[in-house]
Amino acid sequence: MVFLGIDTSNYTTSAALYQPEKNLVIQEKKLLPVKKGERGLRQSDAVFHHTQQLPQVFCALMSQCDEKLGAVGVSTRPRNIEGSYMPCFTVGKCVAECIGGAEKIRVHPFSHQQGHIIAALYSADKLELIEKPFIAFHVSGGTTETLLVTPDDENIISCEITASSSDLKAGQAVDRVGLMMGLDFPCGPEIDALARRSDKEYKINAPVKNGNCSLSGIENKCRQMLESGESNEDTAKYCIDYISAALEKMAEYALEKHGALPLVFSGGVMSNSIIRERFGRKFGAYFAESRFSSDNAAGTAILAYLKEKK
């Protein structure tokens, strides 16, 4: 028996199957198309593209497995808090409920954030952490948050936001800097590659107060660097060093506040190789590999299994 996960975020159409006996995830996903030079999609456009792409992604996934479905997990909202809503997630919810009705199996709603965290734990081979408190970071285009994660009988894990960015999100900063350079959206992989070619080491005192960071300075500084003739490589490195400095202060504050709990990093920005290397050395932190860092349905598939198991 396998468990299906569906996630229709503002970046990616994704579906995954989890085979618990093998502890194996099979996934298919497709980025939403964004016109060159644009920062993302309007929700109406994201909904349209999901309706076009989800049948393709789902059929490609199911062609790889003929086992019976045990349950469906689906991301229905960004966070598991009251009022959290984005129209793009209604596409996945609709398809999940149709599959559940046709197959006569349960459909379990989860948040996109829960899926990211569980995917990171799975990728790091640390799923056992769901049985105790830990600190998670969700760092992406829409979110830069520190979370206190605790076991939850109803939702598997409960995520309490303890700190966040007060303005620009880390993924937004990366994409805006990348677009200044003419890169394709989303810009994370290309910014990572450029930054690795720089030999600069920027010592940045990122503004962090009570665990909350401010990232708005990245965009203005990087624009000034490019206008003054700084290379794309050095500008990309400054962007990553700034984000890294802010996250480092946030992590130190969280550890001081909550004690020496495990640190887990999830979200597309955390696939950056420079940040991963630094935080792995300094904090012994756990990361998802790149394919489980960016938006994916792996976490919701695993959550469906965990929910059925309970």
C-alpha positions in Angstrom: 0.0 0.0 0.0 1.3 3.5 -0.9 0.2 7.0 0.3 -0.3 9.9 -2.1 0.7 13.5 -1.5 -0.4 16.5 -3.5 0.9 20.1 -3.2 0.0 23.0 -5.4 2.1 25.9 -4.2 2.7 29.3 -5.8 5.9 27.9 -7.4 5.4 24.2 -8.2 2.8 21.5 -9.1 3.9 18.4 -7.3 2.7 14.9 -6.4 4.4 12.1 -4.5 3.9 8.5 -3.4 5.3 7.2 -0.1 6.0 3.4 0.3 6.4 2.9 4.0 7.7 -0.7 3.8 10.7 0.5 1.7 10.7 4.0 3.3 10.8 5.2 -0.3 9.4 8.4 -1.9 8.7 8.7 -5.6 7.8 12.2 -6.7 7.0 14.2 -9.8 6.8 18.0 -10.0 6.8 20.8 -12.5 7.5 24.5 -11.9 4.8 27.0 -12.7 5.7 29.0 -15.9 6.8 32.6 -15.1 7.5 35.1 -17.9 11.1 36.3 -18.1 11.7 39.3 -15.8 8.6 38.8 -13.7 8.8 38.1 -9.9 6.2 35.4 -9.8 2.5 34.7 -10.6 -0.8 36.2 -9.6 -2.9 33.7 -7.8 -5.4 33.5 -10.6 -2.6 32.5 -13.0 -1.2 30.0 -10.5 -4.6 28.3 -10.2 -4.9 28.1 -14.0 -1.5 26.6 -14.5 -2.0 24.0 -11.7 -5.2 22.9 -13.4 -3.2 22.3 -16.6 -0.2 20.7 -15.0 -1.6 18.5 -12.2 -3.1 15.9 -14.5 0.3 15.5 -16.2 2.2 15.3 -13.0 -0.2 12.9 -11.4 -0.3 10.5 -14.4 3.5 10.5 -14.7 3.7 9.6 -11.0 1.1 6.9 -11.0 2.7 5.2 -14.1 5.6 4.3 -11.8 3.5 2.4 -9.2 0.6 0.0 -9.3 0.1 -0.5 -5.6 -3.2 0.3 -3.9 -3.6 3.8 -2.4 -4.0 3.8 1.4 -4.8 7.5 1.8 -4.2 11.0 0.4 -2.4 13.9 2.1 -2.8 17.3 0.6 -1.6 20.8 1.3 -4.7 23.0 1.7 -3.2 26.2 3.2 0.2 27.8 3.7 0.3 27.4 7.5 -1.8 25.5 10.0 -3.3 28.7 11.6 -6.6 30.4 11.4 -7.0 32.6 8.3 -4.1 31.0 6.4 -5.3 30.7 2.8 -4.0 30.9 -0.8 -6.2 30.0 -3.8 -3.5 27.9 -5.5 -4.0 25.2 -2.9 -7.6 24.7 -3.8 -6.6 22.9 -7.0 -4.7 20.2 -5.1 -7.5 20.0 -2.5 -10.1 19.5 -5.3 -8.2 16.7 -7.0 -7.4 15.0 -3.7 -11.0 14.9 -2.7 -12.0 13.5 -6.1 -9.4 10.8 -5.8 -10.4 10.0 -2.2 -14.1 9.7 -3.3 -13.3 7.5 -6.3 -11.0 5.2 -4.3 -13.0 5.3 -1.1 -10.0 6.3 1.0 -9.5 9.1 3.5 -8.1 12.5 2.5 -6.0 14.3 5.2 -5.5 18.1 4.9 -2.2 19.5 6.0 -0.4 22.8 5.7 2.3 23.5 3.1 4.6 24.3 6.0 4.1 21.0 7.7 4.9 19.2 4.4 8.2 21.1 4.0 9.3 20.2 7.6 8.4 16.5 7.2 10.1 16.3 3.8 13.3 17.8 5.4 13.2 15.2 8.3 12.7 12.4 5.8 15.5 13.5 3.6 17.8 13.9 6.7 16.7 10.5 8.0 15.4 12.1 11.1 11.7 11.4 11.1 11.9 10.2 14.7 12.2 13.9 15.7 8.4 14.2 15.3 8.2 12.5 18.7 9.8 15.4 20.6 10.2 19.2 20.4 12.7 20.7 17.9 13.4 24.1 16.2 12.6 24.4 12.5 13.3 27.1 10.0 11.0 27.5 7.0 12.9 29.8 4.6 11.4 30.4 1.1 9.9 33.0 -1.2 6.9 33.4 1.0 8.2 32.6 4.4 11.2 33.3 6.6 10.2 31.9 10.0 11.6 30.3 13.1 9.2 27.6 14.4 9.0 25.7 17.7 7.7 22.3 16.5 6.1 19.9 19.0 4.3 16.5 18.6 0.5 16.8 17.9 -1.9 13.9 18.0 -4.3 15.5 15.6 -1.9 17.1 13.1 1.3 14.9 13.6 3.3 18.1 14.3 2.3 21.5 15.6 4.3 24.6 14.4 4.4 27.7 16.6 5.9 30.8 14.9 8.4 32.3 17.3 10.2 34.7 15.0 10.2 35.9 11.4 11.3 38.4 8.9 9.7 41.8 9.5 9.8 42.7 5.8 11.3 41.0 2.8 11.4 37.2 2.8 14.7 35.4 2.1 13.5 33.9 -1.2 12.1 37.2 -2.3 15.5 38.8 -1.7 17.2 36.1 -3.8 14.8 36.4 -6.6 14.9 40.2 -6.7 18.6 40.3 -6.8 18.6 37.6 -9.5 16.2 39.5 -11.7 18.4 42.5 -11.5 21.1 40.3 -13.1 18.7 39.0 -15.8 18.4 35.5 -14.3 15.3 33.3 -14.7 12.7 33.2 -11.9 13.0 31.4 -9.5 16.7 32.5 -9.2 18.0 30.5 -6.3 20.0 27.9 -8.2 21.7 30.4 -10.4 22.5 32.8 -7.4 24.0 29.8 -5.6 26.2 29.0 -8.6 27.3 32.6 -9.0 28.0 33.1 -5.3 30.3 30.0 -5.2 32.5 31.6 -7.9 33.2 34.6 -5.7 36.2 34.7 -3.4 34.8 37.5 -1.3 33.8 37.0 2.4 31.4 39.7 3.6 31.2 40.3 7.3 27.6 41.5 7.7 25.9 42.7 10.9 22.4 41.7 9.9 19.7 43.5 11.9 17.9 41.0 14.2 15.8 42.0 17.2 14.2 39.5 19.6 14.9 36.8 17.0 13.1 38.7 14.2 15.2 39.8 11.2 15.0 42.5 8.6 16.1 41.6 5.0 15.0 44.7 3.1 18.6 46.1 3.0 19.7 43.3 0.7 17.8 44.6 -2.4 19.1 48.2 -2.1 22.7 47.2 -1.4 22.9 44.7 -4.2 21.4 47.2 -6.6 24.0 49.7 -5.6 26.8 47.1 -6.1 25.6 46.3 -9.6 25.3 49.9 -10.5 28.8 50.6 -9.3 30.2 47.8 -11.4 30.5 45.0 -8.9 30.4 41.6 -10.6 27.3 39.4 -10.5 29.4 36.8 -8.6 30.3 39.1 -5.8 26.8 40.6 -5.6 25.3 37.2 -5.4 27.8 36.3 -2.6 26.8 39.4 -0.6 23.1 38.5 -0.9 23.8 35.0 0.4 26.2 36.2 3.1 23.5 38.7 4.3 20.8 36.0 4.5 23.2 33.6 6.2 24.2 36.2 8.8 20.5 36.9 9.6 19.6 33.3 9.9 22.6 32.6 12.1 21.5 35.3 14.6 17.9 33.9 14.5 19.2 30.4 15.2 21.4 31.6 18.1 18.4 33.4 19.6 16.1 30.4 19.2 18.6 28.1 20.9 19.1 30.5 23.8 15.4 30.9 24.2 14.3 27.2 23.8 17.4 25.3 24.8 19.7 23.0 22.9 17.0 21.5 20.7 17.7 20.0 17.2 17.7 22.5 14.4 16.0 21.6 11.1 16.1 23.8 8.0 13.5 23.5 5.3 12.3 25.6 2.3 13.7 26.4 -1.1 16.3 28.9 0.2 17.9 26.2 2.4 19.0 24.3 -0.7 21.7 26.9 -1.0 25.0 25.1 -0.7 26.9 27.9 1.0 24.4 28.3 3.8 24.1 24.5 4.2 27.9 24.1 4.7 28.1 26.9 7.2 25.2 25.8 9.3 26.1 22.2 9.2 29.5 23.1 10.6 28.3 25.5 13.3 25.1 24.0 14.5 25.1 20.4 13.4 21.8 21.3 11.7 19.7 19.0 9.6 18.8 19.8 6.0 16.8 18.3 3.2 18.7 17.5 0.0 17.8 19.9 -2.8 14.9 17.9 -4.3 13.2 17.9 -0.9 14.1 21.5 0.0 12.1 23.2 -2.8 8.3 22.9 -2.9 7.3 19.2 -3.0 4.5 16.8 -2.1 6.8 14.3 -0.4 6.0 15.6 3.1 2.2 15.5 2.6 2.5 11.9 1.3 4.4 10.9 4.5 2.0 12.8 6.7 -0.9 10.9 5.2 0.8 7.6 6.2 1.6 8.9 9.7 -2.0 10.0 10.1 -3.3 6.6 9.0 -0.8 4.9 11.3 -2.2 6.9 14.3 
